[in-house]
Amino acid sequence: MTTALPTPRPDPAAATPAAPFQARGRQALVAEALGTALLLAVVVGSGIMGERLSGGNVAIALLANAAATFGGLYVLIALLGPISGAHFNPAVTLVMRLRGEPLPAAAWAYVLVQCIGGVLGVMAAHAMFGEALWQPGDQARTGGAQWFSEAVATFGLLLTILLGVRHRPQAVPLLVAAYIFAAYWFTASTSFANPAVTLARGFTQTFAGIAPADIAGFAIAQIVGALVAWNVADGLLGAKPSDAQQA
């Protein structure tokens, strides 16, 4: 799951040569790591709380989990988007890189800090609820229906981002959060839609967990869904306004 706003372009008015760009790159990486960590703390923590308070009613637990993710995702994208683009998701970073969007830091560095931040966020959630910090997931999530669900979930997320950035840029935080809330319910996989989130959720045995053996299938389906969305969005949008003006 997640986001994002277009990665901020270098400010021509900013002070000179390489140092400012490097500073922005460091800030962007911190924002990506922090945002992904907080996102996972929200996802896993609300899953634990929902399960504890729902009295065994899985529907109520899922509703609580989805609602908390909606709120947390909106806040994180709105606040960190201007710093890093608020990707929090390797699939988003991959598509933005393929589209030629400028990144304040290398794409591989974005992906690395997203994955590290995600695992730290899971551990933070465990600590808050008195759970063992290190607990490899044991919840089986595999099979064609689950993989197809993840491809659809990620396709919809990327389409929401790419069309939203073009037509309703200020609404992107709300659009993404609303889509993820809905995708929790209309996909059989409850919409991970994010390889970093999937990896991190492989380190919890709580409500939001996934067995490590099932991570690869989810991640591959997510990347496929993201790439399909990239091609569909380009077909729907055509040339960027700036490209059309230059032609």
Steps between C-alpha positions, in 0.01 A plus 500: 500500500572864469548790324604782346556850404735580213855517625592864556715647225816690590423861591683738262495763774674273747863568584762374265685193388507141627461544875134610492408206275678259733319652796166453329598141420576424863177663613303302242650170616425582863142589401459172309640292787295686763182495294523128426581422863201698625276344236593150618457601862148612410418186299637248749410691815139557395479135401608394848262745669211408272549130563522547877187714523279329242422192707584267213296690240743510208284744302518757782876448531545553126282811506708647782820409314378659176375816672828555687698443180279753318569768760869428540567483128325831434705680766832347392453581131382855570791579732790312338396529135666842454829356631537165322188447290368267775547180301540263800476228236762348264233447233425873501870587489554260209218650293602859576857414393379335178290809424811716531387685812796662682586351839702685766695175559570177312201272447683205659560713810129583517415129486763409760383752759136410435572135581710581807246752625217252453668232713579756772137613495382143559736467795374831641142370484606182680672705772192717554282195561749294701553248220829326423696736276620226262233258384513365142152490351299179494180603319472322163402734217553327169326373186368644177214697656736671748758582233239635261357708786841654561547577130158667489560688827835637382365579153222707656738675740742604225216607272360712782838663553585562134159636402468691825837671461395624156139603570465555877850539651378661823257214555756219461537432878124455535465305175771253595374455856143450378608246238698296753206504743276360225761249383525350850144382438469422130817290464541149637851587618389813694721711272863501603575669161859575604813279496657680800180462702481134399859437607448676833176315572700178464646582842178489700273216609220743581182582306689671215768234450604289205718188490849580362462224238205688350672839469655440156167410336341817635792721397510366144125552459534853637774592253299355211195701606707817529653458154159439342368814672794701366418399143126553541551843658732608220237392249227691679701815563700525179781755499570708806386861469864615499581255220207622292610861538852418386376310192 
